[in-house]
Amino acid sequence: MPRLFGTDGIRGIANRYPITPEMGLSLGRALAKYCCNKGLFITGRDTRISGPMLENAVISGVLSCGGDALSVGIMPTPGVAYLIKRLGANGGIVISASHNPFEYNGFKPFYKGGEKLSEKEEDRIEALMEDAPEEGADIGKIHSLANPLEYYKRFLLDTLPKDISFNDMNVVLDCANGATYQIAPYVFQELGVNTTTISSLPNGKNINDRCGSQHPEALKNKVLEQKADLGLAFDGDGDRLIA
């Protein structure tokens, strides 16, 4: 059977093999087994319409093996990785297909510390996915976290010098109708930046649609129209941008 993992997790068209709820269930089980069926596992996603379906399948897999689960909802991929480390989780999975159209989605697992899996670790998890489910295993719990975006915002702001001022800056943000549509304006406005935001009304099907880092034309036009100092375009899961 061809290897499931590619260069950045498992990707494909949602609701077709391998991006199915059944695969999410199997992957959630395998990741929990790899981490000895215990501890906390964090999930997050971008704004694709298939995201909740796939995320809930992953969570079910984790719980069925005795792991605990915490969903942080719509969150950029780096934010999920940060929270895995910040909260001391055993691992996690981001549900996203990055810069691809909404029809696509994917599973991107992380290990302790918010680290990407090595190829050897991916191969081990693929092998565990082929194992039969364990009947009668302990069942984990679902946890909640009030305003997870606030944790990530504080981390981002703390990377900057305390005495720096952005009050005279005018910035345009293109959020690609994706995972940064809440956190990016939140951070820039907190910094005192005069912020204009475009492509920040996700509907589940407009992520990366003629916007974001793959399609900077709208950003360019808005920067010129606003006479802005800077324009930033994110991709769908917020792990890359162009200026």
C-alpha positions in Angstrom: 0.0 0.0 0.0 1.4 3.5 -0.8 2.7 5.5 2.1 -0.1 7.7 3.6 2.2 10.5 4.8 3.5 13.1 2.4 5.7 16.0 2.9 3.3 17.7 5.3 1.0 15.1 6.8 -1.8 13.3 5.0 -3.7 15.3 2.4 -6.4 14.8 -0.2 -10.0 15.7 -1.2 -12.2 15.6 1.9 -14.6 12.7 2.2 -12.6 10.6 -0.2 -9.8 8.2 0.8 -7.6 8.9 2.7 -9.3 12.1 4.1 -12.3 10.4 5.6 -13.8 10.2 9.1 -12.7 6.6 9.2 -9.1 7.6 8.6 -9.4 10.4 11.2 -10.7 7.8 13.8 -7.8 5.4 12.9 -5.2 8.2 13.1 -6.5 9.4 16.5 -6.3 5.9 17.9 -2.8 5.4 16.4 -1.4 8.6 17.8 -2.9 7.8 21.3 -1.4 4.3 21.1 2.0 5.7 20.1 1.9 7.8 23.2 1.0 4.9 25.5 -2.8 5.6 25.5 -2.6 8.4 27.9 -2.2 12.1 28.3 -3.7 15.1 26.6 -4.0 15.5 22.8 -4.9 18.8 21.2 -6.7 19.3 17.9 -7.3 22.4 15.8 -8.4 23.2 12.3 -8.8 25.9 9.7 -12.2 27.1 8.3 -13.0 24.3 5.7 -16.5 23.0 5.8 -15.1 19.4 6.3 -13.0 20.4 9.3 -15.5 19.7 12.1 -16.4 16.3 10.7 -12.7 15.2 10.5 -11.7 16.8 13.8 -14.5 15.0 15.7 -13.4 11.7 14.2 -9.8 12.3 15.4 -11.1 13.1 18.8 -13.2 10.0 18.9 -10.2 7.9 18.1 -8.1 9.5 20.8 -10.9 9.0 23.4 -11.5 5.4 22.5 -7.9 4.5 23.4 -7.9 6.3 26.8 -6.4 9.6 25.7 -7.9 12.9 26.7 -8.7 15.5 24.0 -8.9 19.3 23.8 -10.1 21.1 20.7 -8.9 24.7 20.3 -11.2 25.1 17.3 -10.1 27.4 14.4 -6.5 28.1 15.1 -3.4 28.6 12.8 -1.1 25.6 12.6 1.7 27.3 14.5 -0.8 28.2 17.3 -1.8 24.5 17.7 1.9 23.6 17.9 2.5 26.3 20.5 -0.4 25.1 22.6 0.8 21.5 22.5 4.0 22.7 24.1 2.5 25.3 26.4 -0.1 22.9 27.9 2.3 19.9 28.1 0.2 17.8 25.7 1.5 14.4 24.4 0.7 15.4 20.9 -2.0 16.8 18.6 -3.4 16.9 15.1 -4.2 19.9 12.9 -7.0 19.5 10.4 -6.0 21.5 7.3 -4.8 21.4 3.7 -2.9 24.7 4.0 -3.0 26.7 0.7 -5.2 24.2 -1.2 -8.9 24.9 -2.1 -11.7 24.1 0.3 -12.4 20.7 -1.3 -9.1 19.5 0.1 -8.3 18.8 3.7 -5.6 16.9 5.7 -4.3 15.5 8.9 -1.0 17.0 10.3 0.1 15.3 13.5 2.5 16.8 16.1 4.4 15.1 18.9 5.3 16.4 22.3 6.7 19.9 22.4 4.7 20.8 19.2 7.3 19.0 17.1 6.6 17.6 13.6 6.9 13.8 13.4 10.0 12.3 11.8 9.5 9.9 8.9 10.3 7.0 11.3 7.6 8.2 13.7 5.2 8.6 10.8 5.9 5.0 9.6 5.3 3.7 13.1 2.0 5.5 13.3 1.0 4.1 9.9 1.7 0.6 11.2 -0.4 1.2 14.3 -3.3 2.4 12.1 -3.5 -1.1 10.7 -4.0 -2.7 14.1 -7.5 -3.7 15.1 -9.2 -1.5 17.6 -8.8 -2.5 21.3 -12.1 -3.5 22.8 -12.8 -2.5 26.4 -10.0 0.0 26.5 -10.2 2.9 28.9 -12.2 5.9 27.6 -10.6 9.4 27.8 -12.2 12.7 28.6 -12.9 15.9 26.6 -11.3 19.0 28.1 -12.1 22.7 27.4 -10.0 25.8 27.4 -11.5 29.3 27.7 -10.4 31.5 24.8 -7.4 29.6 23.4 -6.7 32.4 21.0 -5.8 34.6 24.0 -2.9 32.2 24.9 -1.5 32.4 21.4 -2.0 36.2 21.2 0.0 36.7 24.4 2.8 34.5 23.1 3.0 36.4 19.9 3.0 39.8 21.6 5.7 38.7 24.1 8.1 38.1 21.2 8.3 41.8 20.6 10.2 44.5 22.6 8.0 46.2 25.1 8.9 49.7 24.1 8.3 49.4 20.3 5.4 51.4 18.9 3.3 50.8 15.7 0.8 53.5 16.2 1.7 55.3 13.0 1.6 52.2 10.8 -1.2 51.4 8.3 -1.3 47.7 7.5 -3.6 45.6 5.2 -4.1 41.9 6.2 -5.4 39.3 3.8 -6.5 36.4 6.0 -7.4 34.1 3.1 -10.8 33.4 4.8 -8.7 30.9 6.8 -7.4 30.1 10.2 -5.9 33.6 10.8 -9.2 35.5 10.3 -9.6 36.1 14.0 -6.1 36.1 15.5 -4.3 38.3 12.9 -6.5 41.4 13.3 -6.6 40.7 17.1 -2.8 40.9 17.4 -2.3 43.8 15.1 -5.0 45.9 16.7 -3.6 45.1 20.1 -0.3 46.6 18.9 -2.0 49.8 18.0 -1.7 49.3 14.2 -4.3 50.9 12.0 -5.5 47.7 10.4 -7.6 47.0 7.3 -8.6 43.4 6.9 -9.8 41.6 3.7 -10.8 38.0 3.1 -11.8 37.5 6.7 -15.4 36.2 6.3 -15.0 32.5 6.0 -18.0 30.4 5.0 -16.4 27.0 4.8 -16.0 27.1 1.1 -14.1 30.3 0.3 -10.7 29.6 2.0 -7.8 30.5 -0.4 -10.4 31.4 -3.0 -8.7 34.1 -5.1 -7.1 35.5 -1.9 -4.3 34.8 0.6 -0.7 34.1 -0.1 -1.3 32.3 -3.3 -3.3 35.1 -4.8 -1.9 38.5 -3.7 -3.6 40.6 -6.3 -6.4 41.7 -4.0 -3.9 42.6 -1.3 -1.8 44.6 -3.7 -4.9 46.6 -4.9 -6.0 47.3 -1.3 -2.6 48.5 -0.2 -2.4 50.9 -3.1 -6.0 52.1 -2.5 -5.4 52.6 1.3 -1.9 54.0 0.7 -0.9 51.5 3.4 2.7 51.0 4.7 2.5 47.2 4.5 0.4 44.4 3.2 0.5 40.8 4.6 -1.2 37.8 3.0 -1.5 34.5 4.9 -2.3 31.1 3.6 -5.3 29.0 4.8 -3.7 27.5 7.9 -1.6 30.5 8.8 1.9 29.0 8.6 3.1 31.1 5.8 2.7 34.7 4.5 3.9 37.0 1.9 4.5 40.8 2.2 
